[in-house]
Amino acid sequence: GDEVYEGISGQVAVNINGNVYSGNYNATVQSEAGNTLSVSSGTFSGIMAEEGNLILSEKAIQEGLDDTYNKLKDYIQFEYLFDAVYANRVEAPDNSWSAVYDHSQTPDDSKVSMLWNDAFDLLNQVNLLMGSAEQVIATEETRKLLEAQGFAIRAYLNLKLMKWFGALPVVDEPFAELPPRNMEEQVIDWINHNGDFAVAFLPESWPGEDSDRMTKSFALGVLSRTALRDIDFAKAFVYSSENMSSCNHSLGSSNGNFQADNPEIYWGFAKADNQEFNDFFSKGDYVPAFRHTETYLLAATAGFLLGNASEALTYVNALRARRGEPDLTVLTLDDLYLEFNTELNLEGESFFLMKIFDKVDEELQLDGYRYLLPIPSGVL
């Protein structure tokens, strides 16, 4: 024919390698980026047109990143509510949450499927953006900044998924079907790999309209959480100490400030029109994904478990002073657990902290196999 064939949603690529198409054509194959391959009437071979995993313009990649942030915010709201219901910190909002509250969920439970599927959909989108940026964005600084945000999102989501499901498939490129699960040690290594890259290339702050993007402090926070999960207290202490000494954040004057101007929030977002979440999250109008208070608590916990109780007390008493409470002179693990729950209640870490501090059986009387969620049946 005599046609112009255009890319579909920026995801059609023309490759020289692969299967051979041959025939008589008079056509132009054109990508959304405006790149063209003209074929005058005649026979050609060695060219394959295929639907590929590539976004072919920088503008479309940046728009895809914005969409990823929006979907991540939706996921965080769902996961925060799931965590609070599963940890019995709040009642089930309605009957659809009953199995989560009662810990009777099965592989067919819709909430469990959402927790898994929505995260892997996001990871798939992030992998597509990062792979496309590597090939399409010519300016190294722009490319590295976009990739670093992708690495931070991957680290954050993989840690969340591992908290709930244990061993996971490690995926670093777009996928149609998930590969087999990796061992937990491999997932930890993967989270650390992504977090380290994010720390290396993310800025401490973003200017202007980009001010709501992820920062180096956020990536360090994820690495600190990961180290505590991995029972690597030395690493947790190092990451937390680096965050306290080098980041642009500080403890707010009140532990009740959940507004955009809170100086301790590393990354977060304003509440929107999710009524179910808004009814649940009563702490304020701005939702933190990680904040400086948690860094103090992680440093205190890691320091205490490494034998440095005096430094751990310093961090804990700073938080208590902010609440107008007297200093502790002696610190125990129960004190630390209480501080986490007092400060970070409803912020998506309740069940994780129960497991870290060995409180699941005491507070929920759960059988051991309920410490992890079942893999959704659609995945199996």
ZAZABA-712284 format. One record per residue (C-alpha): residue number from 1; x negated, y negated, z negated. Coordinates in steps of 0.05 Angstrom, whole numbers, padded with zeros to 5 digits. Last residue first. Example, Ala and Ser with C-alpha at 12.3 -4.5 7.8 and 13.67 -1.06 7.14 Angstrom:
2
PT  2  -00273  00021  -00143
PT  1  -00246  00090  -00156
***
This chain:
380
PT  380  00003  00384  -00815
PT  379  00012  00311  -00796
PT  378  00087  00314  -00789
PT  377  00091  00350  -00856
PT  376  00061  00291  -00893
PT  375  -00001  00309  -00934
PT  374  00022  00320  -01005
PT  373  00005  00266  -01056
PT  372  -00053  00274  -01104
PT  371  -00051  00275  -01181
PT  370  00013  00316  -01172
PT  369  -00029  00380  -01166
PT  368  -00053  00370  -01237
PT  367  00017  00374  -01267
PT  366  00040  00307  -01291
PT  365  00056  00288  -01363
PT  364  00063  00215  -01342
PT  363  00028  00175  -01397
PT  362  -00016  00226  -01431
PT  361  -00026  00270  -01370
PT  360  -00045  00212  -01326
PT  359  -00090  00177  -01377
PT  358  -00159  00202  -01357
PT  357  -00190  00132  -01351
PT  356  -00205  00139  -01277
PT  355  -00139  00175  -01263
PT  354  -00096  00125  -01300
PT  353  -00136  00070  -01265
PT  352  -00118  00097  -01196
PT  351  -00045  00102  -01218
PT  350  -00043  00028  -01238
PT  349  -00085  -00001  -01181
PT  348  -00034  -00034  -01135
PT  347  -00030  -00104  -01166
PT  346  00032  -00093  -01209
PT  345  -00009  -00098  -01274
PT  344  -00079  -00125  -01262
PT  343  -00093  -00165  -01325
PT  342  -00058  -00127  -01381
PT  341  -00068  -00060  -01348
PT  340  -00143  -00071  -01337
PT  339  -00151  -00098  -01407
PT  338  -00115  -00039  -01437
PT  337  -00160  00009  -01400
PT  336  -00221  -00029  -01426
PT  335  -00197  -00025  -01497
PT  334  -00183  00049  -01489
PT  333  -00254  00058  -01464
PT  332  -00279  00026  -01528
PT  331  -00309  -00042  -01547
PT  330  -00329  -00069  -01614
PT  329  -00331  -00143  -01633
PT  328  -00269  -00162  -01594
PT  327  -00257  -00236  -01586
PT  326  -00191  -00267  -01606
PT  325  -00134  -00279  -01556
PT  324  -00118  -00344  -01520
PT  323  -00107  -00311  -01453
PT  322  -00169  -00344  -01425
PT  321  -00207  -00323  -01487
PT  320  -00187  -00250  -01473
PT  319  -00215  -00254  -01403
PT  318  -00281  -00282  -01427
PT  317  -00280  -00231  -01483
PT  316  -00279  -00174  -01433
PT  315  -00339  -00200  -01395
PT  314  -00381  -00213  -01457
PT  313  -00360  -00147  -01487
PT  312  -00389  -00110  -01427
PT  311  -00455  -00147  -01438
PT  310  -00458  -00122  -01510
PT  309  -00436  -00051  -01491
PT  308  -00494  -00038  -01444
PT  307  -00496  00038  -01446
PT  306  -00485  00053  -01373
PT  305  -00411  00068  -01387
PT  304  -00404  -00001  -01419
PT  303  -00437  -00035  -01360
PT  302  -00393  00001  -01310
PT  301  -00330  -00017  -01348
PT  300  -00350  -00090  -01360
PT  299  -00373  -00100  -01288
PT  298  -00308  -00070  -01262
PT  297  -00268  -00114  -01310
PT  296  -00304  -00177  -01290
PT  295  -00296  -00159  -01216
PT  294  -00223  -00147  -01228
PT  293  -00215  -00217  -01255
PT  292  -00248  -00245  -01193
PT  291  -00192  -00224  -01147
PT  290  -00174  -00170  -01097
PT  289  -00112  -00160  -01053
PT  288  -00080  -00220  -01087
PT  287  -00006  -00236  -01073
PT  286  00014  -00309  -01076
PT  285  00084  -00332  -01099
PT  284  00079  -00310  -01171
PT  283  00075  -00252  -01220
PT  282  00145  -00224  -01207
PT  281  00126  -00175  -01153
PT  280  00186  -00128  -01154
PT  279  00241  -00174  -01129
PT  278  00193  -00202  -01077
PT  277  00175  -00131  -01054
PT  276  00247  -00112  -01041
PT  275  00262  -00180  -01011
PT  274  00206  -00177  -00960
PT  273  00215  -00247  -00932
PT  272  00146  -00276  -00946
PT  271  00100  -00275  -01006
PT  270  00036  -00313  -00992
PT  269  -00028  -00276  -00977
PT  268  -00091  -00249  -01009
PT  267  -00166  -00249  -01005
PT  266  -00220  -00264  -01056
PT  265  -00171  -00294  -01106
PT  264  -00208  -00328  -01164
PT  263  -00199  -00401  -01146
PT  262  -00123  -00397  -01149
PT  261  -00100  -00450  -01100
PT  260  -00055  -00402  -01061
PT  259  -00013  -00388  -01123
PT  258  -00012  -00330  -01172
PT  257  -00036  -00368  -01233
PT  256  -00015  -00327  -01293
PT  255  -00085  -00308  -01318
PT  254  -00097  -00382  -01330
PT  253  -00158  -00426  -01323
PT  252  -00178  -00387  -01261
PT  251  -00240  -00344  -01264
PT  250  -00290  -00364  -01211
PT  249  -00300  -00355  -01137
PT  248  -00353  -00379  -01088
PT  247  -00392  -00313  -01092
PT  246  -00464  -00304  -01111
PT  245  -00472  -00288  -01185
PT  244  -00405  -00255  -01200
PT  243  -00404  -00217  -01135
PT  242  -00474  -00192  -01143
PT  241  -00458  -00169  -01214
PT  240  -00398  -00130  -01188
PT  239  -00438  -00096  -01134
PT  238  -00495  -00078  -01181
PT  237  -00448  -00054  -01236
PT  236  -00408  -00009  -01189
PT  235  -00473  00018  -01161
PT  234  -00498  00037  -01230
PT  233  -00430  00066  -01249
PT  232  -00428  00116  -01193
PT  231  -00366  00155  -01216
PT  230  -00343  00158  -01144
PT  229  -00280  00119  -01161
PT  228  -00323  00068  -01196
PT  227  -00367  00063  -01135
PT  226  -00307  00054  -01090
PT  225  -00279  -00002  -01132
PT  224  -00345  -00038  -01129
PT  223  -00350  -00028  -01053
PT  222  -00280  -00057  -01046
PT  221  -00301  -00117  -01087
PT  220  -00363  -00127  -01045
PT  219  -00318  -00129  -00983
PT  218  -00273  -00181  -01016
PT  217  -00333  -00223  -01036
PT  216  -00359  -00222  -00964
PT  215  -00294  -00252  -00941
PT  214  -00229  -00232  -00908
PT  213  -00189  -00283  -00869
PT  212  -00141  -00334  -00899
PT  211  -00187  -00394  -00887
PT  210  -00185  -00384  -00811
PT  209  -00141  -00446  -00800
PT  208  -00195  -00490  -00831
PT  207  -00262  -00460  -00848
PT  206  -00276  -00389  -00873
PT  205  -00310  -00371  -00939
PT  204  -00365  -00327  -00966
PT  203  -00380  -00306  -00895
PT  202  -00374  -00234  -00869
PT  201  -00435  -00204  -00834
PT  200  -00476  -00163  -00884
PT  199  -00418  -00151  -00932
PT  198  -00375  -00122  -00876
PT  197  -00432  -00076  -00853
PT  196  -00441  -00051  -00925
PT  195  -00366  -00040  -00933
PT  194  -00360  00002  -00870
PT  193  -00418  00047  -00889
PT  192  -00393  00051  -00961
PT  191  -00324  00073  -00938
PT  190  -00355  00125  -00892
PT  189  -00400  00152  -00948
PT  188  -00339  00158  -00993
PT  187  -00302  00194  -00938
PT  186  -00360  00242  -00930
PT  185  -00360  00257  -01004
PT  184  -00285  00269  -01001
PT  183  -00295  00324  -00949
PT  182  -00269  00308  -00880
PT  181  -00199  00322  -00855
PT  180  -00187  00352  -00786
PT  179  -00180  00304  -00728
PT  178  -00119  00259  -00721
PT  177  -00081  00260  -00656
PT  176  -00077  00205  -00603
PT  175  -00139  00171  -00630
PT  174  -00173  00103  -00624
PT  173  -00245  00104  -00650
PT  172  -00280  00110  -00717
PT  171  -00237  00162  -00751
PT  170  -00253  00199  -00815
PT  169  -00198  00249  -00830
PT  168  -00182  00247  -00904
PT  167  -00198  00284  -00969
PT  166  -00159  00257  -01029
PT  165  -00088  00238  -01013
PT  164  -00069  00179  -01058
PT  163  -00135  00148  -01078
PT  162  -00165  00171  -01012
PT  161  -00114  00131  -00974
PT  160  -00128  00067  -01013
PT  159  -00203  00077  -01004
PT  158  -00194  00089  -00930
PT  157  -00151  00026  -00924
PT  156  -00201  -00020  -00958
PT  155  -00262  00007  -00920
PT  154  -00226  00003  -00853
PT  153  -00202  -00068  -00867
PT  152  -00273  -00090  -00886
PT  151  -00302  -00057  -00823
PT  150  -00251  -00092  -00780
PT  149  -00267  -00158  -00811
PT  148  -00340  -00145  -00797
PT  147  -00324  -00128  -00725
PT  146  -00291  -00196  -00714
PT  145  -00349  -00232  -00745
PT  144  -00399  -00191  -00706
PT  143  -00364  -00206  -00640
PT  142  -00361  -00281  -00652
PT  141  -00435  -00283  -00671
PT  140  -00455  -00239  -00612
PT  139  -00420  -00281  -00559
PT  138  -00403  -00233  -00502
PT  137  -00336  -00207  -00528
PT  136  -00312  -00152  -00480
PT  135  -00350  -00087  -00494
PT  134  -00361  -00089  -00569
PT  133  -00296  -00128  -00579
PT  132  -00257  -00072  -00545
PT  131  -00284  -00019  -00591
PT  130  -00271  -00062  -00652
PT  129  -00200  -00079  -00631
PT  128  -00183  -00006  -00614
PT  127  -00212  00017  -00680
PT  126  -00171  -00034  -00718
PT  125  -00107  -00011  -00683
PT  124  -00121  00061  -00699
PT  123  -00136  00042  -00771
PT  122  -00070  00005  -00775
PT  121  -00032  00065  -00749
PT  120  -00071  00107  -00799
PT  119  -00047  00063  -00856
PT  118  00025  00063  -00831
PT  117  00025  00139  -00824
PT  116  -00001  00156  -00894
PT  115  00039  00110  -00940
PT  114  00099  00115  -00892
PT  113  00098  00191  -00895
PT  112  00097  00189  -00971
PT  111  00156  00142  -00971
PT  110  00195  00186  -00922
PT  109  00187  00250  -00964
PT  108  00178  00310  -00918
PT  107  00112  00332  -00950
PT  106  00150  00335  -01017
PT  105  00163  00283  -01071
PT  104  00182  00305  -01141
PT  103  00140  00254  -01178
PT  102  00203  00228  -01212
PT  101  00189  00156  -01192
PT  100  00169  00177  -01122
PT  99  00228  00224  -01114
PT  98  00275  00168  -01137
PT  97  00249  00115  -01088
PT  96  00305  00123  -01036
PT  95  00355  00120  -01093
PT  94  00340  00047  -01107
PT  93  00287  00001  -01136
PT  92  00257  00060  -01176
PT  91  00241  00033  -01245
PT  90  00176  -00004  -01257
PT  89  00108  00015  -01287
PT  88  00127  00088  -01276
PT  87  00058  00102  -01245
PT  86  00093  00126  -01181
PT  85  00138  00064  -01182
PT  84  00081  00015  -01192
PT  83  00038  00049  -01140
PT  82  00094  00052  -01088
PT  81  00108  -00022  -01099
PT  80  00035  -00041  -01089
PT  79  00032  00005  -01028
PT  78  00092  -00027  -00995
PT  77  00066  -00097  -01006
PT  76  -00003  -00077  -00982
PT  75  00026  -00046  -00919
PT  74  00063  -00110  -00900
PT  73  00000  -00151  -00911
PT  72  -00038  -00101  -00868
PT  71  00014  -00110  -00813
PT  70  00003  -00185  -00813
PT  69  -00073  -00178  -00814
PT  68  -00069  -00129  -00755
PT  67  -00026  -00178  -00715
PT  66  -00079  -00232  -00725
PT  65  -00132  -00182  -00701
PT  64  -00091  -00166  -00640
PT  63  -00087  -00240  -00624
PT  62  -00162  -00243  -00628
PT  61  -00168  -00183  -00581
PT  60  -00118  -00213  -00532
PT  59  -00158  -00278  -00530
PT  58  -00223  -00240  -00520
PT  57  -00195  -00205  -00459
PT  56  -00196  -00133  -00435
PT  55  -00166  -00093  -00491
PT  54  -00194  -00023  -00484
PT  53  -00172  00047  -00499
PT  52  -00159  00070  -00428
PT  51  -00102  00082  -00380
PT  50  -00139  00107  -00319
PT  49  -00160  00082  -00250
PT  48  -00215  00126  -00223
PT  47  -00266  00104  -00171
PT  46  -00315  00152  -00139
PT  45  -00281  00150  -00072
PT  44  -00264  00100  -00018
PT  43  -00230  00104  00049
PT  42  -00209  00044  00090
PT  41  -00166  -00017  00084
PT  40  -00203  -00067  00041
PT  39  -00212  -00051  -00033
PT  38  -00220  -00109  -00079
PT  37  -00240  -00099  -00152
PT  36  -00219  -00155  -00196
PT  35  -00236  -00184  -00264
PT  34  -00183  -00233  -00287
PT  33  -00185  -00214  -00361
PT  32  -00117  -00183  -00352
PT  31  -00149  -00134  -00305
PT  30  -00140  -00134  -00229
PT  29  -00142  -00077  -00179
PT  28  -00136  -00107  -00110
PT  27  -00108  -00065  -00054
PT  26  -00113  -00041  00018
PT  25  -00120  00033  00009
PT  24  -00135  00096  00048
PT  23  -00153  00155  00004
PT  22  -00199  00179  -00051
PT  21  -00192  00185  -00127
PT  20  -00249  00221  -00161
PT  19  -00247  00243  -00233
PT  18  -00296  00213  -00281
PT  17  -00346  00156  -00273
PT  16  -00335  00090  -00238
PT  15  -00282  00066  -00287
PT  14  -00224  00018  -00279
PT  13  -00190  00000  -00345
PT  12  -00118  -00007  -00365
PT  11  -00103  -00031  -00436
PT  10  -00092  -00105  -00430
PT  9  -00017  -00098  -00440
PT  8  -00013  -00060  -00374
PT  7  -00069  -00081  -00328
PT  6  -00050  -00106  -00259
PT  5  -00045  -00072  -00191
PT  4  -00042  -00123  -00134
PT  3  -00010  -00090  -00074
PT  2  -00017  -00074  00000
PT  1  00000  00000  00000
***
